[in-house]
Amino acid sequence: MSAEVHSRGSIRRRLMLQLLLGAAVLAIALFFIVQSLARQLAEESQDNILAAAVSAILDTTSVRDGEIQLDLPYSAFSMLSNISNDRVFYSVRFGDDFVTGYNDLPTVPKDDGFGPWFDTATYQGDEVRIVTAERRLASRGKPLAVEVTLAQTRDGQRDQLRWISQIAAALGSGFFISVAVLAALTARSSISPILRLTKSVSRRGPKDLRPVAAPVPHEMAPLVAALNSFMDRLKNSLTRSEEFIADAAHRVRTPLATVRTQAEITYRRVEKDENRASIREMIRAIDESSRAAGQLLDHAMVTFRTDHLEQEVIDLNSLADEMIERLHPMAELREIELVLVQQNAVSTVGDTILLQSALRNVLDNAIKYSPADSTVTLCVSLDAGMAHLTTTDCGIGLPEEDAESLKSRFARGANVEGVIGSGLGLTIADEVARAHGGYLTIANNSKGPGACVTLSFPLQ
Amino acid sequence: MRHLIISLAVILLPISASAFEIEERVVFGAESNPQTLRVISTGDVRVFEPMISGFLAENPAVTVDYTVVSSSELMKAIGIEEATFDVAISSAMDLQTKLANDGFTAPYSSQATDALPEWARWRQDLFAFTQEPAAVVLSKDAFAGLPMPQSRQDLISLLRQHPDRFQGKIGTYDLRDSGLGYLFATQDSRTSEVYWRLTEVMGALDAKLYCCSSHMINDVASGKLAIAYNVLGSYALSRVDKDRFVVMLPSDFTTVMMRTALIPQNAQNKELAEPFVDYLLQVAWNKTGQHSQQPYDSTAMLAEREDSLRRIRLGPGLLIFLDEYKKRSFLTAWENAILQE
């Protein structure tokens, strides 16, 4: 049974989401940075070539007899066609006069400085990059500027940029995909200490309240420290309550013994039948109470000892012998015969006192639920690497449906109305068996009435 | 394939209303066909006929209206008057480049245009379909007893050694009249200074100036000329009397002109022009099948001189020599060299 846990959000999902978001932002930034860098570079290289071409043209200009002389260099245009197959336009002006080229080609407005001056404009329906440069020549004794304008379309640049954009997009998505994979791995690995801790805590037995000793990342140290201190407090509190119960049981048992003695003495003194009957009833109740107190003590002891389990070799045959011996008087009282069946030498490793307690409770149950004048058999055997102590009685047996649940504390069968019991006997036996790495099996006899309870322990 | 032509109507129209001068106009295919492809070209009808017939065989519902003009008239028709033609074919690479540069062309790209070598195409506007060398045609009679020159240097020394023999017997283009001659001359001058030396030598020997390759070849064949410089090799080799002369591709360098096709911006039937250009390019560049329809095929001639070929590069560089100032100064230098009165 586990308490419902309210969970909201997921560390892994949040980590993934944040990493992916960051990666997406970076990928998009990368795309635009590469693209704008490429554009800048392409524009710069076109400007450089235009500037070189225009100055090559300017270098060929001179004035003779007031007339402009011009020898357009082939290289000026062929260098433009080296980078791309773009269309080229030019115009040459001398002073205010148009000399040659494309008369309607716009020129770049000249601001301060020596130029060349650049501009982007539309000419003949296409975007063109324009450069204008000038040079001062002396004509008839006064300076006059020759101005050369060169323009080139940008188709090649556009193609180049389209190509670079595709590469940048591929780069960006590649980056994003690799980061996504890394993010998934990172999220998984950063969550793994938590999963490890969860696993190690949930793997523990119900009684295991030791502090977590395995190393954890230091971010988790406070959580583990809190968990450890919580478990420590829980353990202390459990111990205290067990001690309290044991103490209480002990304190109740001793006065009960006195009360019983007094009741027996009184029983002998009274003569009226109805008084004797009520005193008999009283003694029976006292017996049950002291039995319950004994079992509570047993249980507290079992709880305590399983925490610090002693490891000694125990001969199960002699253990069984001793226990039959000890219970003999009680069985005889109800005219029940105890039979011990032994086959081989069987021994296990564990805590003698616990094993005694377990076996006593099982046998005690068997005797209690058996009818008078019947037989309870204890059989010591070994099979499949386990040692078995099987107790068979001829009692009322068990209700079929809840055999397993009888192992839990204070649980009693549905068919035991009228027989006084605490419901702790099988719990004790079960806890002892499990503390030793064994188990308790409860079943009805395959032949005839009665129950069959087996304590199994690993062999030595 | 030729029998597929439904009819071949040769109509020598009077000069029509248009201002550009038409030399010849031929309509291939039935005039009743629903679609007419209008081609303006500088190439002879005779030379293009096999190619056009091949195209019509594949497109029987089309009529091809083929108009022959000079290269400067073609420039005028497309670039100034903006007459409506669907395909313009010209040998004037510089003028074609100017048309493309100045936005008079419609870009087109297809598998056929993409397959062209880099130098046979400019942008998506100009597509070359021939390679024709500028050759020197030498009369066998005139060179009897002399070693045949292989380069311009050879030619210069021969002319210097035998001035009497070649006086007045050298022919070359008049650059003032011939666009092709001007293109060859400007490209020669870019490649080597030897061009100017040769021009001066030719000028000193009283070179005759011609408008066209065919006239020069006629005069070499008839013995009037001993040497014709920068003649279209493809013309010379297609002559029936070609055994009278030697067609020499100079080993120092051979300038190669490429005829180009373009689709004008204002073409009315681009959907016809495009397959026509594709067909033309396939005929020209595929070495198999329809290659026999190739106009001005000079492949065999060029193969021998692959190393010395200087293909004229399509591109804005060609605009330089079209510039008035540049042209004026180049022609002045040329006149000084060739006209030594």
Interface residues (C-beta under 8 A of the other chain):
Chain A: L70 D71 L72 P73 Y74 A76 F77 S78 L80 S81 N85 D86 R87 V88 F89 V92 V99 T100 G101 Q124 G125 D126 D155
Chain B: A100 N101 D102 G103 W122 R123 R190 R313 G315 P316 G317 L319 I320 F321 D323 E324 Y325 K326 S329
